[in-house]
Structures are given as structure tokens and as C-alpha cells.
Amino acid sequence: MLKKDLIKRSPAVRIIGEEEIENVHFGAVLSRAGVGKTRYLVQIALTKLLKNEKILHISLNDPIEKIKARYLEAYNDLVDSIGYVDPQKALRLWEEIKNEKIALSYNENTFDPEKIKVYLKSFKKDDLALPALIVMDGLDFDRDLNETLTELEKISERFGLPVWYSMQTHREQDFAQSGYPVQLEKVKGRFDKAVFLHPKNDKIESVVLTDESRPNEYYLLDPATMMIVE
Amino acid sequence: MQRNLEKVRNIGISAHIDSGKTTLTERVLFYTDRIHKISEVRGKDGTGALMDSMELEKERGITIASAATHCEWKGYDINIIDTPGHVDFTVEVERSLRVLDGVILILCSVSGVQSQSITVDQQMKRYEVPCIAFVNKCDRSGANPFKVIDQLKNKLGHNAIPMQIPIGLEDRHDGVVDLVTMKAYYFEGQFGEKMVEKEMPEDLKEEAARVREEMIDAASMFSDDLTDAILEEKPISEKMIYDAVRRGTNARELTPVFMGSAYKNKAVQPLLNAVVEYLPSPLDIENEAIDLDKNEETVPLISDFEKPTVALAFKLEDGKFGQLTYLRVYQGGIRKGDLLTNTRTGKKLRAGRLIRMHSSDMEEVDEIPAGHIGAIFGVDCASGDTFTGSGVNYSMMSMHIMDPVISLSVKPLDNKSEINMSKALNRFTKEDPTFKTYVDKETSETIIQGMGELHLDVYVERMKREYSADVKTGQPRVAYRETITRKSTFNYTHKKQTGGAGQFGRIAGYMEPTDEWFEFVNKITGGRIPTQYIPSCEQGFKDCMAKGPKMQFPVTGIRITIDDGAYHAVDSSEMAFTAAARGAFLEAYAKAKPVIKEPIMKVVIETPNEFQGSCMGLINQRRGIIEGSQEEGVMSVIESKVPLSEMFGFSTVLRSSTQGKAQYTMEYSNYKQVPQSVAEEIARKKEEEKKEDQK
């Protein structure tokens, strides 16, 4: 019951849609530094954890301790957003789902999708349930990532896994003619879904950029928790 | 022995396996004139390092038992305990930390803070032992002491400050610059025995000044004089810095970091200076005991030679002259012929030969005064026992001891071996509280229990080598447990009328899961069960915990509440209520959804990056959960939780999957319910074993 309530409250589910989170090859969360890309990605991943599905969180910025802390914080924010929850119940649920998350931390310069492929193959080899989603945090989209993205695309296809990326934009940079941030413009052919976060007054506005079924849908998020402001 | 306790240091050397503890200790003993030749741990001369006094340690290149030794440096008495590095032997580390006043934490300048360093650090925190750090192996390719300092801060939460900077790294590592004196130190002579002070190289001056400023800034938090001197821009004396860093270190709020290469004989002497300069003397440490005559009230122990003696036996060894007991004297002093009491057994004994150890050599002494570590011959006691002089009945705090998680049957091959095995087991259980042994009543097999495969392997080897006991071992067995998952009620009447006095007792109540091993709550009112039978009820329930009804594994995590019952004026007895409790337990247990739990181990693998994926695959294959994996330079660290039952033979598999380049550590984490399919497998095996036994 609690799981269902939490999924319903998830800002990721409400903004992107529960099915749309997984029905993509590549999805992206864009914003400039410090707005909350990673926190939003963690909310996306939490929707899978709450269904007792494994996720793979790959970070090129954070050490694993920080990744673990991010998930606990995001879970607490989500629990707090539905009002009173028996703390024991919430703790028990966290204990149940937290081990479904696999945190991998790499150096940006040495990250190689091949390692991920080897690891995912071991799931298949041993007939284990594959992760349901990959979070890829920290790739520098100002660089030429064609090779890396091609490899990751192959992984996504081979294992049937959606990959959600963080994509950093820059305050001083103009948007492309299409209206997209230039980082996305360069690779837009590869991405099925993109959510843009940007500060608006004391809130964060989220816009789904690549979903024609949701034109002009804007949500305001609380910058402290990334929960939707009602 | 030194009676000026300000000039005494009791220190340990702790670190991850293969960080160079034993190598460093060898150098320390060489420079303090205790030995006249340096042997390497895996030296070409085949002698092995001096501190690894057990045969097995010399062979495997790991230190598996603390060897205590004594040396002198600049008029200071230093007692050193060399501690083991493998997690399976952490009881040795814990015991050493219990009696030490300070620790040198050794870290590898390439691998940095590794999993075992984290375990050792947690133990140091538990016993509040101040430490200084030594970043070793600065001569190795990829050495980066400042990365290690960052890890000390980030991973272990130490307020780590460099007290030196290296002069060159990797194959160009020549010496260190001391940031207090701002001089360069080089180490000359065949074994680096000549420490030569020179002006620091020009190209290091800027870096040294910058790092020194940061160091002084951190140290100033512990000294008003130093703070004033900084603010008023007065000259800063060396003494001001020494005092401030020493204060911070003793308060465990500062970790001064030194660096060098023990193997290449670089910068060991400055580390010895640091031991006397920054680590506490026995006078700086507050030790406590519990007064057994005053309801276990805590009492402070004072390093005063005139006060009644209080000493802790922290290690036992069997030597050719009988049992050798290592002691730390906290108060008073032990002289030859003194009458001591073992407060655990109440037995009185007379102190015989007292000695000071130098690894396997010994030096006879007349007394072991307060604040010192020594050893005594001919005392029958167990590790952890407290000895007191007349007038006090104190016991040192009990040590934190974990339950064993793995067992193995051992069978002597002949009569002589049986006698020797018995002697060996008797000794080992006294030496090591995490090593346990018992005879299985059903199979009559002798079972040994411990903290891991290697732990038991070493004891089996010691049985063979030191006690000439030829033994055959069975398959390692995991210490499964049973527990319940939901509340259930009982209402059981034990009634027997078979001639003579009858038996009658009725007990009602409920059982429910708890985090404790066993809890008993008595809610009987109105004398439905007379008070004198309540302990029998509790005992009856407790008896059932030893062997669970589901699969005969020990039961854990049960709270019993009794709230109703009945008795008979003539037929009720303690025996009847014990039997009723057993019946009630069985009745409720079956309804409480019993499950099997298995020990889960925290497994940390350190592997070259290229094998990260395959190492994670190995964890997957073993029902393991990967908590995370992190790249650290050329290595990846994989943290995972894996059931112990899946870890047998893991080292061989890991070696073959990584060309022998990965290593792992394993320690007990928690117990967790086994999946249904595994529970069925365990039940099937149990059934097979039963049939085998019946044959």
C-alpha cells in the first residue's frame, strides 16, 4: 500500500508518466549545475525500486557513499510528501528496497561502457533478473560522446534497459534554434524523452521537452525536496 | 623498567593486510638496537621477519597472532604489539587495542584506505585509541600520500594533517621534509640507519610552506598559545606545534600523518620520534574497571605504583616453559612473589617469573609496574581475565566478542593425536574467545567454530604443527539459525498420571519476534502460576532455543510472554512446568511461521579496474548483493553482501578470474532469512546427513 502511495506521489511519475519512464531507450534530465538533476534522476530510479526492481546507478561524480545518501534522502523526501507515515513501516520498506540499488562510481576519464556490458552479461549468464533501469550521472555532454552513447545504446537495446542521463546546461549559453539546450540538440536523435529543470523565483520549473502528448505542461518543484508544489 | 611513565609508550601497529606492518616493526627494532639484522617478511634468506614468530606466519607472510616486543628510543620505553591484518583475526586486533594507549595506523600510499583499514579504524574508535598515521610504500609506482590523506578525511572522518612532505615519490623517493623543523631528512647507510638532516630542496620550499601553514592552522585549534602566536604574527616555536598536535592527537581530534617507505628504510626514525612526541603516555589515558563489590560500579584506574594492583591478561601463549600470559598492568605493579587474585575464578596465585618480551626472545625482569606491558609464567587463566592485588575486587570491562559463524568437524586419526588435539583445543579456546569447540552429542564429532574459513584453517594447521595432532576435517558448515516471523499463541497443559506423584502444569501466553536472542515476560497475575514455578517456565522455554523444531538449528529472536496458567496443589512441580513450557514452545513455534536464517558477510573486493565487471559477476553468482563499486585510481573497490554459505572456495575462483590480481576481505555483517529454494536445499542436505549418520 505504502509503495503504491509513494509511486503515485513521485514527481517523476507525475511529470513523465509511470510507463514513459521505462518505455524509452534514452531519457535525459537537463539543467544547469546545482539545480537538481541528480536528485530528480534518483526520484526516477526510486519508482523502480518501489516496484522491487533493480536499478543500476552509475556516477562519474559521486563516490558510492554519496550515492547511497542521495537515495535515502530522496526516499525520505518522498515519504514526507504524503503526510504521516508510520516511521517503522517506512523504515521497513526502505530496508526492503535499498538493496535493489547498485551504485557504481567511475572516473570520467576511465569510464568504459564495456564494463557495464560485462556486468550485465553476468546476470543473463546466471539467469538472474536484470536491472530495470540505468541511471547515468555525470557524462559531460559538452564533449563528443558519440562513441560512448553508441555503446550505451547497444547495451540498452541488447538488455532492454532504459538509460536515464543527467545533462548539464550552462546559464550563459543560448538555446538552439529548435528551442532545446545545445547539449540536447547535438544528440536529440538518440533521446526519446527529456525533462528540463530551471529555477523560477524560489521554485524549480520542470518542462517535458520531447513529449508531444504533453505540450505546455509545467510543474513547479520545491528546490529542497524536488517534490511537486501543489 | 622505566618508572617515569611520561617516558613510556604502549603502542600498536594496525593496518590492512600487506600494508607493511611487520616490515615496519622490523625496521623499528633494528633502529632501536633490538635486532642487528633486517629480515623481510618473504625474504630471500628464508628466515621471515622477526615479529612473525609462528611458523605459519613465516610461511604465509601474514601476522596471525600479536607478538609483543619492547624497545627503547631516545630514553623512552616503547612496548609494541604487532597486530594481525586479516579480518578473520580481528579479535587479536581488538584485544591489542584494549591494552594499548596509541596506535600507528599504516596505510599504503598506492591502495590508500582499504576495507580492513575501515574495520581497524572502527575498532580504534570503539576503544578510543589515539592514532598517528604512516603512509607507507612511498617508493611504489603510483604512490600518492596526499590522496591517502584525503581518504583518511573523507572515508574515515579523520582530521588528518600532514606533518611531512615527501622528497620525491616512487623510485625517486629519497626522504622527507619535516614541516615542524622545516628541514629535509635523508636516510643513509646500508639500512638507512643514518638519518641526515639537510636544508630542504629549493623546489619543495613553496609546497612545504603551504602545507605547513595548513598544518599549523589545524593544530592551532588545540592550543591558545599557538593561536595567539598566529594572530599576533609572533614566531612559532617547535614546542608550540608539538604540544598542540599532541593535545589534538590525544583527544582523538587530530591525526598527524607521516610518510616514507619501511621497505626502502626511509623515514622510519622520524616516525619513532612522532611516537614519543605525539602518542600518549599511560598517564594521559583514563582507564576504568568495574568494582565487583560495589554492584559493578565503574572505578577509575590510576597509574600509581603504590595503589593495589590491577592487571589484564590479554594474550596467552604456550611455550616450552609452560603458559605465558601477557599482561597490561594498569595500577600498582606486579613483583616476583606477589599474591594475586584472578577475579573471574577467585583463585589466588603467586607471581613467578616475570618477563619482558622481545618477539620470541625474553628478558627476565623483577617487576612489571603500572603502565607497562609484560608477561608472566605459570599462571592458569583465560584471555581477558583480570588480576588484582589485595584490597580490591575489580574486573576490567568485558571485551566486545562476536559469535562464531562457521564450524568444522575435526577427527583425530589416532590415539596420540586425540590427546594432542584435546590439549590444542583447550589452549586455543583459552587464547581466542571467538574460537569455540564442542562435541556434537548426536554424531560424537568434535566441532570447532570460528569467524571464517581462514580462521579455522590456521587453527587446524597449528594443531598439526605445534601439537603433532593429525586430524581429518569435515566440510565447513555454516551456523544457520531459526527464528519466527509472526506472533502466535500457546495454551498448553502438561498432565501425567502414571502411578506415583502426578505432573500438572498449564501455561498460556504468546510468542513473538524480537531483535534480542531471547526475552521472557511474566504477566501472570493472581497467582495462576505460583512464583516459585516461573523460573522453571523460563528455563523450559530457554531449553528449546538450543535446537529449533524446524531444522534443529539454534533458535534466536523470540520473546515469550506468559499471561495465564494453572497449577495443582499436589501434582505441580518445577519439572512439570519446565515440561509444560517445552510443550507450549512447540505448540506456538509451529504456528509462528518459522524460517531459517543464514550469516551474511560483508565482502569487499579490491581489483584492477579491468576485472571489475567479472568480479561483480562473481558476486551475482553467489546470491550476493552489490552495494556499490568505486574506481580508485587503477583499482576498483566492490562492496557487497554475500551469504557465507556461498563463499567457500571463493579465493580460488577470484584468483583465477583476475589472474591473481584481486584480493578480498570478508567479515560478518548480519543474519538474514534464506530464500525458500535455499531452505529446501538445506532441509534436503540435513535429511541426507541424518541418513548418513544412521548408517
Interface residues (C-beta under 8 A of the other chain):
Chain A: P63 I64 E65 I67 K68 N99 I102 A103 L104 S105 Y106 N107 T110 E114 K115 I116 K117 V118 Y119 K121 S122 F123 K125 D126 L128
Chain B: N154 K155 N609 Q612 G613 S614 M616 G617 L618 N620 Q621 I625 I626 E627 G628 S629 Q630 E631 E639 K641
